[in-house]
């Protein structure tokens, strides 16, 4: 299926492709087998390449570029890898904390259909990347949950407060307020300027989408990265001390699309569901993981020691194109 020198273990999740040919031209191989990889991704949502000689951002970018029509280089939520226009460093988040499950950019008007991760330095302990199939989440929801999320969607509020979240200048790649306002207006995002130069954006987005290729319903959102119930208790108390009971003043918050609250109990139930469905793999140096961002959500476990994962993404999907 993938040619001589490459074996596949598709009895595990994600399926593992292992290169056993030291002279394999990885980029040429990937381009030639892209249709087969795409088929594997549509079935499983993710695949791991191991032993393909990817040791730096240049090789990683070339591999990723061979598997999409175009890589995306204007993502403001992640810092760029040094000397790499289309490769990013992973989220700079405290090692002791988990990054909760999310589909990349699901709250925005466009998102990558493909996301790539490359391990340059595995952690001394922990640091796995858990993955959850959004189709299974949708199937596991109660009928009431399906109806509420599908009909109402999710409203995401972000306040770009210096020191508490990524700055709006980094997010939008400009320090010109008028440019920010024009971009928000073009994308259907409400924005306003608050005191002390804080930018507030309000974005309504679906909580459920239909995959453009498979036609399957997928629970697809960033609820856990925005809802205050997902903050650690100490952090939530800090937010309360700073902003009182108005959660829309927090750096991030989420409600149903009609403005009604998504109760903490609902979020807790969803987090338990994701934890029950999560599957993990342990990184090895040089591993490349490819995910269909619309089918699976990903996170990050806490870790010890140094850990370096770099990221690329491509073949952007517009929400408008799906409606």
SVG drawing of the C-alpha trace seen along z (x, -y; Angstrom):
<svg xmlns="http://www.w3.org/2000/svg" viewBox="-33 -53 53 58">
<polyline fill="none" stroke="black" stroke-width="0.4" points="0.0,0.0 2.8,-2.4 5.6,-0.9 8.7,1.2 10.5,0.1 7.4,-1.3 5.3,0.8 1.9,0.0 0.3,1.0 -3.3,0.0 -4.4,2.1 -3.5,-0.7 -4.7,-4.3 -3.4,-6.4 -2.1,-4.0 1.7,-3.9 3.7,-4.1 7.3,-3.1 10.1,-3.8 12.7,-1.0 14.5,-2.2 17.3,-4.7 17.7,-6.1 14.0,-6.8 13.3,-10.3 10.6,-11.2 9.1,-14.2 8.9,-12.3 7.4,-9.3 4.8,-11.4 3.7,-13.2 3.4,-9.9 1.3,-8.3 -0.7,-11.3 -4.0,-9.8 -3.4,-6.7 -2.6,-8.9 -5.7,-10.9 -7.8,-7.8 -6.2,-6.6 -7.0,-10.0 -10.6,-10.0 -11.0,-6.6 -9.0,-7.1 -8.6,-10.9 -4.9,-10.7 -1.7,-8.9 1.9,-8.9 5.0,-8.6 8.1,-7.2 11.6,-6.9 11.3,-9.1 14.4,-11.2 12.6,-14.4 15.1,-16.1 14.4,-19.9 11.9,-22.4 13.1,-22.6 12.5,-18.8 9.3,-19.0 8.0,-21.9 8.9,-20.2 7.1,-17.0 4.0,-18.9 4.0,-20.9 4.0,-17.8 0.7,-16.6 -1.4,-19.8 -2.1,-22.2 -0.9,-25.1 0.6,-25.6 -0.8,-28.4 1.6,-31.0 -0.6,-33.7 -1.8,-32.0 -1.6,-34.5 -2.3,-32.2 1.0,-30.3 4.6,-31.8 6.6,-31.1 9.5,-28.8 12.7,-30.7 13.6,-31.3 10.4,-29.4 7.5,-31.3 5.1,-28.3 6.1,-26.4 5.1,-27.2 6.2,-26.3 3.6,-24.5 1.4,-26.4 3.6,-28.0 1.6,-26.6 2.9,-25.6 4.4,-22.1 2.5,-21.1 -0.9,-21.8 -2.9,-19.9 -3.9,-21.6 -7.6,-20.6 -9.1,-19.0 -9.8,-21.3 -10.1,-21.4 -7.6,-24.0 -9.3,-27.4 -12.8,-25.9 -14.1,-29.2 -12.8,-31.2 -14.2,-31.7 -11.6,-29.4 -9.5,-26.6 -6.9,-24.1 -8.2,-20.8 -4.8,-19.3 -2.5,-19.8 1.0,-18.4 3.1,-17.9 6.8,-17.0 8.7,-15.9 12.2,-17.4 12.6,-16.7 10.4,-14.2 9.7,-14.9 11.5,-13.1 8.1,-12.1 4.5,-12.6 3.8,-15.0 1.7,-12.6 -0.8,-14.1 -4.2,-12.7 -6.7,-12.5 -10.5,-12.2 -12.6,-11.4 -15.3,-14.1 -17.6,-11.7 -17.6,-9.5 -18.3,-12.4 -21.3,-13.4 -22.6,-9.8 -22.2,-9.7 -24.1,-12.9 -27.7,-12.7 -30.5,-13.8 -31.0,-16.9 -27.3,-17.8 -27.2,-17.4 -30.3,-19.6 -29.0,-22.4 -25.5,-22.5 -26.6,-22.1 -29.3,-24.7 -27.6,-27.3 -24.0,-27.0 -21.3,-28.6 -20.5,-32.3 -16.8,-32.9 -15.8,-36.1 -12.1,-37.1 -10.5,-40.0 -7.0,-40.5 -5.6,-41.6 -1.9,-42.2 -0.2,-39.6 -3.2,-37.3 -3.5,-36.1 -1.8,-36.5 -1.8,-40.2 -4.1,-41.4 -1.1,-42.7 0.3,-39.2 -3.0,-37.6 -3.8,-39.9 -0.2,-40.5 -0.5,-44.3 -0.6,-47.2 -3.1,-49.2 -6.5,-49.3 -8.3,-50.1 -6.8,-47.1 -8.0,-44.9 -11.5,-46.4 -11.6,-45.8 -10.5,-42.2 -13.1,-41.5 -15.8,-43.0 -14.9,-41.0 -15.0,-37.8 -18.3,-38.5 -16.6,-39.1 -17.8,-41.8 -15.1,-43.8 -14.8,-46.8 -12.0,-48.7 -12.1,-48.7 -10.1,-50.9 -6.3,-50.4 -6.1,-49.2 -7.9,-45.9 -9.6,-44.5 -12.8,-42.5 -14.0,-40.1 -17.3,-38.2 -17.6,-35.3 -20.6,-33.1 -19.7,-29.7 -21.3,-26.3 -20.6,-23.6 -21.3,-20.9 -20.2,-20.6 -20.6,-18.1 -17.3,-16.9 -17.0,-18.1 -15.7,-14.8 -17.3,-12.1 -20.5,-13.9 -20.4,-12.8 -21.5,-14.9 -18.7,-16.0 -18.7,-17.8 -16.3,-20.5 -15.5,-23.4 -13.1,-25.0 -15.5,-25.0 -12.9,-23.7 -10.3,-26.4 -12.8,-29.1 -15.3,-28.1 -14.4,-29.3 -15.4,-25.9 -12.2,-24.5 -9.9,-26.9 -8.1,-25.4 -9.9,-26.4 -7.1,-28.8 -7.0,-30.5 -10.8,-30.9 -10.6,-32.5 -8.0,-34.9 -10.4,-35.8 -13.2,-36.4 -11.1,-38.6 -10.1,-40.7 -13.4,-40.7 -16.2,-39.8 -19.0,-37.6 -19.0,-38.9 -17.3,-36.0 -17.5,-37.9 -14.7,-40.1 -12.4,-37.2 -9.7,-36.7 -11.8,-33.9 -15.4,-32.8 -18.1,-30.8 -21.8,-30.6 -24.5,-29.2 -24.9,-31.3 -28.0,-33.0 -26.1,-34.3 -27.6,-31.8 -25.0,-30.1 -23.5,-26.7 -23.7,-25.3 -20.6,-24.0 -22.4,-20.7 -22.7,-20.3 -19.0,-21.2 -18.0,-18.7 -20.1,-16.0 -18.4,-16.7 -14.9,-16.7 -15.6,-13.3 -16.9,-12.0 -13.7,-13.2 -11.5,-11.6 -13.3,-8.3 -12.8,-8.4 -9.2,-9.7 -6.4,-7.7 -2.7,-8.5 0.6,-7.8 4.1,-8.4 6.3,-10.7 9.7,-9.6 12.2,-11.9 11.5,-12.6 7.9,-11.4 5.4,-13.3 1.7,-13.2 -0.8,-14.2 -4.4,-14.8 -7.6,-15.7 -8.5,-18.7 -12.2,-18.4 -12.4,-14.8 -10.3,-14.7 -9.5,-17.1 -6.2,-17.1 -4.7,-18.1 -1.4,-17.8 -0.7,-16.0 1.5,-17.6 5.2,-16.7 8.6,-16.8 11.9,-18.0 12.3,-19.6 9.8,-19.0 9.8,-20.5 6.9,-19.9 6.7,-22.1 3.5,-22.6 2.3,-23.2 -1.2,-23.5 -2.7,-23.8 -5.6,-23.5 -7.8,-26.0 -11.5,-25.5 -14.0,-28.4 -17.1,-28.1 -18.9,-30.0 -18.0,-27.3 -19.8,-24.7 -23.1,-26.5"/>
</svg>
